[in-house]
Amino acid sequence: MTVPADHPAPDTSAPAQPAAAQPAAAPTSNARHLRAFHDAIGEDCRDTPTVPDRDLLALRRTLIQEEAAEVDAEFRALAARLDAGEPVAATDLTALAHELADLLYVTYGAFDRLGLDADAVFAEVHRANLTKASGPRRADGKILKPEGWQPADVRSVIERAAGSRK
């Protein structure tokens, strides 16, 4: 085989290796991460909005309540340390961060098991919340709804996902 001078000669000392398989694309959102987890554990995932049976509804409610209670406990523990004048470092947020992530995990899990597109619902709520930016603020800093504010239209998100307009 003749190789042009501006190209290196191929290495024939080792047998050609097949190209390494490309890993599957990583999930790009928390909702997709949760779907990957549900797929991995064999959960029944829905792709369209689906009313759950009573048992699934109770389970998702219980999981969210349990995690919310753990988040509350961590907030209280941190507040108690601050009230006692103890020094608190950024790393002392570890338990709270963990519990907040667990709460998100079970919340995204509820969206997934109900066939709801968490990213689309969040985007609609975010859109509506951005319109509050010009609203007044409470003394504690919470932004209030301005005159004429319209809530998120989550129903239309669900209707589009269900493929119907009811």
LOFIGU-743712 format. One record per atom (N, C-alpha, C): residue number from 1; residue in one letter; atom name; x, y, z. Coordinates in Angstrom, 3 decimals, padded with zeros to 6 digits. Layout:
# LOFIGU-743712
PT:NUM:a:CA:X:Y:Z
...
//
This chain:
# LOFIGU-743712
PT:1:m:N:000.846:-001.167:000.000
PT:1:m:CA:000.000:000.000:000.000
PT:1:m:C:000.893:001.233:000.000
PT:2:t:N:000.593:002.163:-000.876
PT:2:t:CA:001.357:003.402:-000.951
PT:2:t:C:000.619:004.474:-000.179
PT:3:v:N:001.352:005.159:000.695
PT:3:v:CA:000.751:006.205:001.522
PT:3:v:C:001.322:007.536:001.077
PT:4:p:N:000.467:008.531:000.803
PT:4:p:CA:000.990:009.839:000.424
PT:4:p:C:001.912:010.372:001.514
PT:5:a:N:002.911:011.157:001.125
PT:5:a:CA:003.919:011.664:002.051
PT:5:a:C:003.331:012.512:003.163
PT:6:d:N:002.205:013.171:002.917
PT:6:d:CA:001.640:014.041:003.956
PT:6:d:C:000.702:013.302:004.900
PT:7:h:N:000.606:011.989:004.781
PT:7:h:CA:-000.223:011.181:005.674
PT:7:h:C:000.655:010.155:006.365
PT:8:p:N:000.501:009.973:007.646
PT:8:p:CA:001.307:008.951:008.319
PT:8:p:C:000.877:007.560:007.879
PT:9:a:N:001.820:006.660:007.877
PT:9:a:CA:001.516:005.274:007.527
PT:9:a:C:000.677:004.657:008.628
PT:10:p:N:-000.292:003.809:008.275
PT:10:p:CA:-001.108:003.179:009.313
PT:10:p:C:-000.259:002.241:010.150
PT:11:d:N:-000.614:002.110:011.421
PT:11:d:CA:000.076:001.221:012.347
PT:11:d:C:-000.464:-000.178:012.121
PT:12:t:N:000.365:-001.052:011.638
PT:12:t:CA:-000.058:-002.429:011.378
PT:12:t:C:000.488:-003.396:012.410
PT:13:s:N:001.102:-002.872:013.464
PT:13:s:CA:001.707:-003.742:014.467
PT:13:s:C:000.682:-004.374:015.392
PT:14:a:N:-000.495:-003.795:015.521
PT:14:a:CA:-001.523:-004.345:016.404
PT:14:a:C:-002.801:-004.505:015.602
PT:15:p:N:-003.567:-005.558:015.916
PT:15:p:CA:-004.823:-005.725:015.189
PT:15:p:C:-005.754:-004.540:015.458
PT:16:a:N:-006.534:-004.214:014.457
PT:16:a:CA:-007.479:-003.099:014.599
PT:16:a:C:-008.487:-003.417:015.693
PT:17:q:N:-008.756:-002.449:016.526
PT:17:q:CA:-009.730:-002.599:017.611
PT:17:q:C:-011.044:-001.961:017.180
PT:18:p:N:-012.156:-002.595:017.520
PT:18:p:CA:-013.427:-001.955:017.185
PT:18:p:C:-013.562:-000.648:017.972
PT:19:a:N:-014.233:000.296:017.362
PT:19:a:CA:-014.454:001.573:018.048
PT:19:a:C:-015.242:001.317:019.327
PT:20:a:N:-014.860:002.020:020.375
PT:20:a:CA:-015.571:001.875:021.653
PT:20:a:C:-017.004:002.346:021.489
PT:21:a:N:-017.893:001.605:022.094
PT:21:a:CA:-019.301:002.003:022.044
PT:21:a:C:-019.473:003.326:022.773
PT:22:q:N:-020.223:004.203:022.175
PT:22:q:CA:-020.486:005.491:022.807
PT:22:q:C:-021.515:005.283:023.907
PT:23:p:N:-021.258:005.850:025.086
PT:23:p:CA:-022.255:005.706:026.154
PT:23:p:C:-023.531:006.445:025.770
PT:24:a:N:-024.626:005.961:026.304
PT:24:a:CA:-025.902:006.630:026.054
PT:24:a:C:-025.816:008.052:026.589
PT:25:a:N:-026.502:008.950:025.917
PT:25:a:CA:-026.505:010.344:026.365
PT:25:a:C:-027.053:010.419:027.783
PT:26:a:N:-026.405:011.204:028.594
PT:26:a:CA:-026.838:011.364:029.986
PT:26:a:C:-028.137:012.155:030.027
PT:27:p:N:-028.993:011.846:030.997
PT:27:p:CA:-030.214:012.637:031.143
PT:27:p:C:-029.860:014.113:031.302
PT:28:t:N:-030.700:014.969:030.741
PT:28:t:CA:-030.394:016.396:030.742
PT:28:t:C:-031.257:017.205:031.691
PT:29:s:N:-032.104:016.562:032.444
PT:29:s:CA:-032.916:017.279:033.422
PT:29:s:C:-033.164:016.359:034.606
PT:30:n:N:-033.577:016.946:035.710
PT:30:n:CA:-033.887:016.120:036.879
PT:30:n:C:-035.003:015.136:036.560
PT:31:a:N:-035.988:015.568:035.789
PT:31:a:CA:-037.086:014.672:035.429
PT:31:a:C:-036.561:013.479:034.628
PT:32:r:N:-035.625:013.721:033.731
PT:32:r:CA:-035.064:012.618:032.941
PT:32:r:C:-034.187:011.708:033.801
PT:33:h:N:-033.479:012.299:034.754
PT:33:h:CA:-032.713:011.472:035.696
PT:33:h:C:-033.661:010.526:036.437
PT:34:l:N:-034.788:011.058:036.883
PT:34:l:CA:-035.742:010.244:037.628
PT:34:l:C:-036.325:009.149:036.748
PT:35:r:N:-036.624:009.473:035.485
PT:35:r:CA:-037.134:008.453:034.564
PT:35:r:C:-036.092:007.356:034.384
PT:36:a:N:-034.830:007.722:034.271
PT:36:a:CA:-033.772:006.714:034.133
PT:36:a:C:-033.739:005.809:035.360
PT:37:f:N:-033.920:006.383:036.549
PT:37:f:CA:-033.970:005.586:037.774
PT:37:f:C:-035.177:004.654:037.743
PT:38:h:N:-036.342:005.182:037.405
PT:38:h:CA:-037.538:004.340:037.348
PT:38:h:C:-037.364:003.217:036.330
PT:39:d:N:-036.781:003.529:035.174
PT:39:d:CA:-036.524:002.485:034.178
PT:39:d:C:-035.590:001.420:034.752
PT:40:a:N:-034.552:001.859:035.474
PT:40:a:CA:-033.565:000.926:036.029
PT:40:a:C:-034.167:-000.013:037.062
PT:41:i:N:-035.172:000.450:037.804
PT:41:i:CA:-035.763:-000.398:038.843
PT:41:i:C:-037.066:-001.048:038.389
PT:42:g:N:-037.410:-000.870:037.111
PT:42:g:CA:-038.580:-001.537:036.558
PT:42:g:C:-039.916:-000.928:036.945
PT:43:e:N:-039.916:000.348:037.300
PT:43:e:CA:-041.184:001.012:037.636
PT:43:e:C:-042.006:001.218:036.375
PT:44:d:N:-043.308:001.202:036.545
PT:44:d:CA:-044.242:001.438:035.450
PT:44:d:C:-044.305:002.942:035.193
PT:45:c:N:-043.652:003.386:034.133
PT:45:c:CA:-043.602:004.814:033.816
PT:45:c:C:-044.672:005.168:032.795
PT:46:r:N:-045.248:006.321:032.964
PT:46:r:CA:-046.295:006.804:032.063
PT:46:r:C:-045.730:007.903:031.174
PT:47:d:N:-046.155:007.916:029.918
PT:47:d:CA:-045.725:008.968:029.000
PT:47:d:C:-046.798:010.021:028.775
PT:48:t:N:-047.992:009.758:029.262
PT:48:t:CA:-049.073:010.737:029.174
PT:48:t:C:-049.743:010.821:030.542
PT:49:p:N:-050.384:011.949:030.831
PT:49:p:CA:-051.042:012.095:032.134
PT:49:p:C:-052.004:010.941:032.405
PT:50:t:N:-051.851:010.335:033.574
PT:50:t:CA:-052.621:009.154:033.946
PT:50:t:C:-053.059:009.264:035.398
PT:51:v:N:-054.360:009.095:035.633
PT:51:v:CA:-054.875:009.115:037.004
PT:51:v:C:-054.431:007.813:037.672
PT:52:p:N:-053.766:007.911:038.827
PT:52:p:CA:-053.257:006.706:039.479
PT:52:p:C:-054.351:005.966:040.239
PT:53:d:N:-054.045:004.712:040.581
PT:53:d:CA:-054.966:004.022:041.480
PT:53:d:C:-054.722:004.541:042.899
PT:54:r:N:-055.602:004.174:043.789
PT:54:r:CA:-055.551:004.698:045.160
PT:54:r:C:-054.241:004.350:045.868
PT:55:d:N:-053.728:003.143:045.640
PT:55:d:CA:-052.488:002.721:046.302
PT:55:d:C:-051.286:003.559:045.857
PT:56:l:N:-051.180:003.804:044.555
PT:56:l:CA:-050.068:004.611:044.057
PT:56:l:C:-050.185:006.048:044.564
PT:57:l:N:-051.390:006.569:044.566
PT:57:l:CA:-051.618:007.923:045.080
PT:57:l:C:-051.177:008.016:046.545
PT:58:a:N:-051.559:007.028:047.338
PT:58:a:CA:-051.194:007.016:048.762
PT:58:a:C:-049.678:006.903:048.941
PT:59:l:N:-049.036:006.051:048.152
PT:59:l:CA:-047.587:005.887:048.251
PT:59:l:C:-046.866:007.191:047.931
PT:60:r:N:-047.222:007.826:046.814
PT:60:r:CA:-046.530:009.062:046.423
PT:60:r:C:-046.750:010.149:047.472
PT:61:r:N:-047.956:010.219:048.016
PT:61:r:CA:-048.253:011.200:049.066
PT:61:r:C:-047.392:010.940:050.304
PT:62:t:N:-047.326:009.691:050.719
PT:62:t:CA:-046.536:009.325:051.897
PT:62:t:C:-045.059:009.643:051.697
PT:63:l:N:-044.519:009.299:050.536
PT:63:l:CA:-043.105:009.574:050.270
PT:63:l:C:-042.807:011.071:050.351
PT:64:i:N:-043.678:011.883:049.770
PT:64:i:CA:-043.473:013.337:049.798
PT:64:i:C:-043.611:013.870:051.218
PT:65:q:N:-044.611:013.386:051.962
PT:65:q:CA:-044.777:013.842:053.348
PT:65:q:C:-043.567:013.473:054.204
PT:66:e:N:-043.061:012.256:054.043
PT:66:e:CA:-041.894:011.823:054.821
PT:66:e:C:-040.678:012.697:054.518
PT:67:e:N:-040.431:012.949:053.249
PT:67:e:CA:-039.270:013.769:052.889
PT:67:e:C:-039.456:015.216:053.323
PT:68:a:N:-040.684:015.744:053.212
PT:68:a:CA:-040.938:017.122:053.662
PT:68:a:C:-040.691:017.245:055.164
PT:69:a:N:-041.059:016.224:055.921
PT:69:a:CA:-040.815:016.243:057.369
PT:69:a:C:-039.312:016.232:057.660
PT:70:e:N:-038.544:015.490:056.869
PT:70:e:CA:-037.092:015.457:057.064
PT:70:e:C:-036.461:016.803:056.709
PT:71:v:N:-036.964:017.458:055.663
PT:71:v:CA:-036.485:018.803:055.317
PT:71:v:C:-036.789:019.756:056.461
PT:72:d:N:-038.010:019.702:056.974
PT:72:d:CA:-038.405:020.577:058.079
PT:72:d:C:-037.504:020.358:059.295
PT:73:a:N:-037.202:019.104:059.597
PT:73:a:CA:-036.337:018.803:060.744
PT:73:a:C:-034.950:019.417:060.555
PT:74:e:N:-034.422:019.367:059.342
PT:74:e:CA:-033.099:019.951:059.089
PT:74:e:C:-033.131:021.474:059.172
PT:75:f:N:-034.211:022.095:058.671
PT:75:f:CA:-034.352:023.549:058.819
PT:75:f:C:-034.381:023.923:060.299
PT:76:r:N:-035.152:023.165:061.075
PT:76:r:CA:-035.266:023.448:062.514
PT:76:r:C:-033.926:023.266:063.231
PT:77:a:N:-033.203:022.218:062.877
PT:77:a:CA:-031.904:021.965:063.513
PT:77:a:C:-030.919:023.094:063.201
PT:78:l:N:-030.913:023.543:061.970
PT:78:l:CA:-030.021:024.634:061.590
PT:78:l:C:-030.423:025.930:062.299
PT:79:a:N:-031.724:026.208:062.354
PT:79:a:CA:-032.206:027.411:063.049
PT:79:a:C:-031.847:027.362:064.529
PT:80:a:N:-031.959:026.185:065.148
PT:80:a:CA:-031.622:026.049:066.572
PT:80:a:C:-030.147:026.360:066.806
PT:81:r:N:-029.293:025.903:065.914
PT:81:r:CA:-027.861:026.195:066.047
PT:81:r:C:-027.591:027.685:065.907
PT:82:l:N:-028.267:028.321:064.944
PT:82:l:CA:-028.094:029.766:064.768
PT:82:l:C:-028.611:030.524:065.985
PT:83:d:N:-029.785:030.096:066.492
PT:83:d:CA:-030.364:030.742:067.679
PT:83:d:C:-029.456:030.597:068.898
PT:84:a:N:-028.731:029.485:068.979
PT:84:a:CA:-027.831:029.239:070.109
PT:84:a:C:-026.493:029.958:069.943
PT:85:g:N:-026.327:030.624:068.807
PT:85:g:CA:-025.085:031.350:068.577
PT:85:g:C:-023.919:030.474:068.179
PT:86:e:N:-024.208:029.245:067.781
PT:86:e:CA:-023.137:028.338:067.361
PT:86:e:C:-022.594:028.773:066.003
PT:87:p:N:-021.311:028.582:065.774
PT:87:p:CA:-020.784:028.864:064.442
PT:87:p:C:-021.315:027.815:063.457
PT:88:v:N:-021.720:028.277:062.305
PT:88:v:CA:-022.254:027.374:061.285
PT:88:v:C:-021.501:027.647:059.985
PT:89:a:N:-020.908:026.602:059.422
PT:89:a:CA:-020.154:026.710:058.172
PT:89:a:C:-021.022:026.250:057.003
PT:90:a:N:-020.605:026.592:055.813
PT:90:a:CA:-021.338:026.177:054.618
PT:90:a:C:-021.500:024.662:054.562
PT:91:t:N:-020.505:023.927:055.027
PT:91:t:CA:-020.600:022.463:055.004
PT:91:t:C:-021.661:021.945:055.968
PT:92:d:N:-022.100:022.782:056.898
PT:92:d:CA:-023.175:022.388:057.808
PT:92:d:C:-024.531:022.373:057.106
PT:93:l:N:-024.555:022.783:055.853
PT:93:l:CA:-025.779:022.707:055.049
PT:93:l:C:-025.936:021.336:054.391
PT:94:t:N:-024.967:020.451:054.598
PT:94:t:CA:-024.951:019.153:053.925
PT:94:t:C:-026.231:018.359:054.146
PT:95:a:N:-026.641:018.184:055.388
PT:95:a:CA:-027.840:017.382:055.670
PT:95:a:C:-029.083:018.029:055.069
PT:96:l:N:-029.189:019.351:055.171
PT:96:l:CA:-030.332:020.049:054.585
PT:96:l:C:-030.340:019.883:053.069
PT:97:a:N:-029.186:020.050:052.439
PT:97:a:CA:-029.101:019.882:050.985
PT:97:a:C:-029.514:018.475:050.576
PT:98:h:N:-029.057:017.488:051.339
PT:98:h:CA:-029.409:016.093:051.045
PT:98:h:C:-030.922:015.895:051.127
PT:99:e:N:-031.524:016.391:052.199
PT:99:e:CA:-032.971:016.207:052.373
PT:99:e:C:-033.766:016.978:051.323
PT:100:l:N:-033.300:018.165:050.951
PT:100:l:CA:-033.974:018.909:049.877
PT:100:l:C:-033.921:018.124:048.568
PT:101:a:N:-032.759:017.521:048.281
PT:101:a:CA:-032.636:016.711:047.067
PT:101:a:C:-033.536:015.483:047.136
PT:102:d:N:-033.624:014.854:048.312
PT:102:d:CA:-034.534:013.712:048.462
PT:102:d:C:-035.982:014.131:048.220
PT:103:l:N:-036.360:015.314:048.709
PT:103:l:CA:-037.720:015.817:048.478
PT:103:l:C:-037.960:016.041:046.987
PT:104:l:N:-036.985:016.632:046.314
PT:104:l:CA:-037.108:016.789:044.862
PT:104:l:C:-037.239:015.427:044.187
PT:105:y:N:-036.451:014.460:044.644
PT:105:y:CA:-036.451:013.136:044.026
PT:105:y:C:-037.832:012.497:044.081
PT:106:v:N:-038.455:012.517:045.258
PT:106:v:CA:-039.776:011.888:045.355
PT:106:v:C:-040.842:012.732:044.655
PT:107:t:N:-040.632:014.038:044.584
PT:107:t:CA:-041.575:014.890:043.853
PT:107:t:C:-041.482:014.609:042.358
PT:108:y:N:-040.262:014.570:041.826
PT:108:y:CA:-040.101:014.208:040.417
PT:108:y:C:-040.625:012.793:040.165
PT:109:g:N:-040.452:011.917:041.139
PT:109:g:CA:-040.987:010.564:041.002
PT:109:g:C:-042.494:010.560:040.881
PT:110:a:N:-043.158:011.422:041.643
PT:110:a:CA:-044.615:011.522:041.546
PT:110:a:C:-045.022:012.013:040.162
PT:111:f:N:-044.340:013.045:039.663
PT:111:f:CA:-044.629:013.523:038.306
PT:111:f:C:-044.511:012.372:037.316
PT:112:d:N:-043.411:011.615:037.410
PT:112:d:CA:-043.149:010.543:036.455
PT:112:d:C:-044.196:009.444:036.527
PT:113:r:N:-044.538:009.016:037.734
PT:113:r:CA:-045.517:007.939:037.876
PT:113:r:C:-046.915:008.368:037.437
PT:114:l:N:-047.189:009.685:037.462
PT:114:l:CA:-048.485:010.200:037.013
PT:114:l:C:-048.471:010.554:035.526
PT:115:g:N:-047.331:010.372:034.879
PT:115:g:CA:-047.232:010.684:033.457
PT:115:g:C:-047.245:012.174:033.166
PT:116:l:N:-046.852:012.965:034.150
PT:116:l:CA:-046.834:014.420:033.986
PT:116:l:C:-045.426:014.873:033.620
PT:117:d:N:-045.321:015.768:032.669
PT:117:d:CA:-044.031:016.296:032.239
PT:117:d:C:-043.596:017.376:033.224
PT:118:a:N:-042.760:016.994:034.182
PT:118:a:CA:-042.328:017.924:035.228
PT:118:a:C:-041.645:019.146:034.641
PT:119:d:N:-040.855:018.961:033.590
PT:119:d:CA:-040.157:020.096:032.994
PT:119:d:C:-041.142:021.088:032.378
PT:120:a:N:-042.168:020.583:031.696
PT:120:a:CA:-043.157:021.470:031.073
PT:120:a:C:-044.002:022.181:032.125
PT:121:v:N:-044.401:021.457:033.170
PT:121:v:CA:-045.186:022.081:034.243
PT:121:v:C:-044.340:023.142:034.941
PT:122:f:N:-043.095:022.814:035.236
PT:122:f:CA:-042.214:023.776:035.897
PT:122:f:C:-042.019:025.013:035.027
PT:123:a:N:-041.819:024.804:033.727
PT:123:a:CA:-041.619:025.943:032.818
PT:123:a:C:-042.826:026.872:032.832
PT:124:e:N:-044.021:026.320:032.883
PT:124:e:CA:-045.227:027.152:032.909
PT:124:e:C:-045.348:027.900:034.233
PT:125:v:N:-045.062:027.229:035.337
PT:125:v:CA:-045.099:027.902:036.644
PT:125:v:C:-044.019:028.986:036.690
PT:126:h:N:-042.860:028.686:036.152
PT:126:h:CA:-041.770:029.665:036.097
PT:126:h:C:-042.186:030.886:035.280
PT:127:r:N:-042.806:030.647:034.129
PT:127:r:CA:-043.270:031.751:033.286
PT:127:r:C:-044.197:032.663:034.074
PT:128:a:N:-045.158:032.067:034.773
PT:128:a:CA:-046.110:032.860:035.554
PT:128:a:C:-045.405:033.583:036.698
PT:129:n:N:-044.476:032.915:037.351
PT:129:n:CA:-043.764:033.545:038.465
PT:129:n:C:-042.920:034.729:038.005
PT:130:l:N:-042.352:034.640:036.810
PT:130:l:CA:-041.563:035.763:036.304
PT:130:l:C:-042.411:037.022:036.154
PT:131:t:N:-043.706:036.850:035.910
PT:131:t:CA:-044.569:038.029:035.767
PT:131:t:C:-044.824:038.698:037.110
PT:132:k:N:-044.414:038.054:038.205
PT:132:k:CA:-044.525:038.670:039.534
PT:132:k:C:-043.364:039.620:039.819
PT:133:a:N:-042.362:039.636:038.963
PT:133:a:CA:-041.145:040.406:039.242
PT:133:a:C:-041.430:041.874:039.527
PT:134:s:N:-042.484:042.406:038.952
PT:134:s:CA:-042.809:043.821:039.183
PT:134:s:C:-043.744:044.007:040.374
PT:135:g:N:-044.076:042.924:041.044
PT:135:g:CA:-045.011:042.996:042.165
PT:135:g:C:-044.385:043.561:043.422
PT:136:p:N:-045.225:043.896:044.383
PT:136:p:CA:-044.721:044.414:045.659
PT:136:p:C:-044.046:043.299:046.461
PT:137:r:N:-043.286:043.693:047.469
PT:137:r:CA:-042.608:042.732:048.350
PT:137:r:C:-043.146:042.866:049.760
PT:138:r:N:-043.292:041.713:050.405
PT:138:r:CA:-043.613:041.694:051.832
PT:138:r:C:-042.370:042.054:052.616
PT:139:a:N:-042.551:042.339:053.883
PT:139:a:CA:-041.419:042.704:054.745
PT:139:a:C:-040.357:041.603:054.797
PT:140:d:N:-040.778:040.328:054.671
PT:140:d:CA:-039.810:039.227:054.728
PT:140:d:C:-039.137:038.954:053.383
PT:141:g:N:-039.480:039.741:052.360
PT:141:g:CA:-038.842:039.603:051.055
PT:141:g:C:-039.639:038.837:050.026
PT:142:k:N:-040.735:038.191:050.423
PT:142:k:CA:-041.539:037.437:049.457
PT:142:k:C:-042.138:038.405:048.442
PT:143:i:N:-042.013:038.054:047.163
PT:143:i:CA:-042.604:038.866:046.102
PT:143:i:C:-044.074:038.491:045.992
PT:144:l:N:-044.922:039.501:045.993
PT:144:l:CA:-046.365:039.294:045.920
PT:144:l:C:-046.856:039.463:044.488
PT:145:k:N:-048.049:038.977:044.250
PT:145:k:CA:-048.637:039.059:042.914
PT:145:k:C:-049.026:040.504:042.605
PT:146:p:N:-048.608:041.005:041.443
PT:146:p:CA:-049.001:042.360:041.070
PT:146:p:C:-050.450:042.392:040.584
PT:147:e:N:-050.984:043.557:040.483
PT:147:e:CA:-052.338:043.750:039.954
PT:147:e:C:-052.430:043.085:038.584
PT:148:g:N:-053.485:042.314:038.369
PT:148:g:CA:-053.710:041.669:037.079
PT:148:g:C:-052.925:040.387:036.852
PT:149:w:N:-052.203:039.921:037.858
PT:149:w:CA:-051.399:038.711:037.697
PT:149:w:C:-052.285:037.527:037.348
PT:150:q:N:-051.811:036.685:036.450
PT:150:q:CA:-052.521:035.471:036.052
PT:150:q:C:-051.703:034.253:036.479
PT:151:p:N:-052.353:033.270:037.097
PT:151:p:CA:-051.611:032.076:037.531
PT:151:p:C:-051.147:031.239:036.340
PT:152:a:N:-050.256:030.321:036.625
PT:152:a:CA:-049.771:029.394:035.603
PT:152:a:C:-050.937:028.592:035.045
PT:153:d:N:-050.898:028.344:033.759
PT:153:d:CA:-051.943:027.566:033.100
PT:153:d:C:-051.476:026.112:032.974
PT:154:v:N:-051.406:025.444:034.112
PT:154:v:CA:-050.935:024.059:034.146
PT:154:v:C:-051.920:023.137:033.427
PT:155:r:N:-053.192:023.474:033.490
PT:155:r:CA:-054.192:022.654:032.799
PT:155:r:C:-053.862:022.518:031.313
PT:156:s:N:-053.477:023.616:030.668
PT:156:s:CA:-053.178:023.530:029.236
PT:156:s:C:-051.945:022.667:028.979
PT:157:v:N:-050.988:022.672:029.896
PT:157:v:CA:-049.808:021.813:029.760
PT:157:v:C:-050.246:020.351:029.789
PT:158:i:N:-051.124:020.024:030.726
PT:158:i:CA:-051.610:018.643:030.846
PT:158:i:C:-052.464:018.268:029.640
PT:159:e:N:-053.320:019.183:029.194
PT:159:e:CA:-054.154:018.895:028.022
PT:159:e:C:-053.299:018.642:026.784
PT:160:r:N:-052.268:019.453:026.587
PT:160:r:CA:-051.384:019.236:025.429
PT:160:r:C:-050.712:017.872:025.524
PT:161:a:N:-050.259:017.517:026.718
PT:161:a:CA:-049.586:016.229:026.902
PT:161:a:C:-050.545:015.065:026.688
PT:162:a:N:-051.793:015.263:027.071
PT:162:a:CA:-052.797:014.210:026.910
PT:162:a:C:-053.310:014.148:025.478
PT:163:g:N:-053.002:015.186:024.696
PT:163:g:CA:-053.446:015.208:023.308
PT:163:g:C:-054.905:015.558:023.153
PT:164:s:N:-055.454:016.253:024.157
PT:164:s:CA:-056.871:016.614:024.074
PT:164:s:C:-057.083:017.999:024.638
PT:165:r:N:-058.232:018.543:024.351
PT:165:r:CA:-058.654:019.841:024.891
PT:165:r:C:-060.008:019.640:025.532
PT:166:k:N:-060.007:019.267:026.804
PT:166:k:CA:-061.274:019.023:027.505
PT:166:k:C:-061.568:020.147:028.448
//
